[in-house]
Amino acid sequence: FLKYLGIAPDKTVVPFPCHGSNVQVVFQHNPVYGGIVADSLLTATPGLALTMTNGDCPTLYIWDPLKDVIGLVHCGWKPLSKMIVSKTLEKMEKEWNSDMQFVKAFIGPGICRRCYEVGPDMLLKFGIVSKAVRNFSLSNEIINQLLDGGMRRENIEVSEDCTRHTEGKYYSWRGQQTNPLCCQMGVMMINKQIAA
């Protein structure tokens, strides 16, 4: 996959998602899978490809065009309930003084609200009180955290694809539940052409 994109494996960062709130700033390739345990990666290093895997959880792509900072965030319900998106934006502000008014984001394919039935215990983690099983939108929660962090709504794009009911195009944990786990991989890189 990386070869097809023209990205050398030794120029990538492949984290082990821990379904937590760990945000890591990275500067170089990690040669051992599991050497970086994080659900959010940030870098300002040109030519370093960030990757993030997902099976139904949307991957959030973030770009600060003024500071040339990029980020990938694994947005499952557990990281979202631990405010992973908010913590990622806070890290960008702290490390690079990013102005959220200019930051752009894309929410990649994930399970849609219609296909994502959850119980009341999970809803409570987001302040929703309900005894009945209901549907939940991961994308809407991501948008809420981005807006609360100071981003503009017009700078946020959302994929319309659902991993669950788009059979054959994406892997869905809820739909297929294979073992070992299959997944999609999101990739993002700062590609600067430096004149000699």
Secondary structure as GFF3:
##gff-version 3
##sequence-region A 1 196
A	DSSP	alpha_helix	2	5	.	.	.	ID=ss1
A	DSSP	three_ten_helix	9	11	.	.	.	ID=ss2
A	DSSP	beta_strand	12	13	.	.	.	ID=ss3
A	DSSP	beta_strand	23	25	.	.	.	ID=ss4
A	DSSP	beta_strand	40	43	.	.	.	ID=ss5
A	DSSP	beta_strand	49	54	.	.	.	ID=ss6
A	DSSP	beta_strand	59	64	.	.	.	ID=ss7
A	DSSP	beta_strand	69	74	.	.	.	ID=ss8
A	DSSP	alpha_helix	77	81	.	.	.	ID=ss9
A	DSSP	alpha_helix	84	96	.	.	.	ID=ss10
A	DSSP	beta_strand	104	107	.	.	.	ID=ss11
A	DSSP	three_ten_helix	113	115	.	.	.	ID=ss12
A	DSSP	beta_strand	117	118	.	.	.	ID=ss13
A	DSSP	alpha_helix	120	124	.	.	.	ID=ss14
A	DSSP	beta_strand	134	135	.	.	.	ID=ss15
A	DSSP	alpha_helix	138	148	.	.	.	ID=ss16
A	DSSP	three_ten_helix	153	155	.	.	.	ID=ss17
A	DSSP	beta_strand	156	158	.	.	.	ID=ss18
A	DSSP	alpha_helix	173	176	.	.	.	ID=ss19
A	DSSP	beta_strand	184	189	.	.	.	ID=ss20
###
